């Protein structure tokens, strides 16, 4: 069976920002270890980059929805 993925769309904005910060720091540490030492799991680079992109996409979608909503409300007045 496939592993259960985290559903970023159901997470709150502050949780997403915290997770994003953790992933960015983790990716930095992986890159640092790659230069100085051997990385145990090279596939982790790809996983982290994709998860960062997923989180940024969800945050951007929410930002755009909020903009559209405010424009629609301003247009009704």
Secondary structure, DSSP 8 states (H G I E B T S, - for coil): -------GGGS-HHHHHHHHHHHHHHHHHHHHHHHHS--S-THHHHHHHHHHHHHHHHHHHHHHHHHHHHHHHHHH-
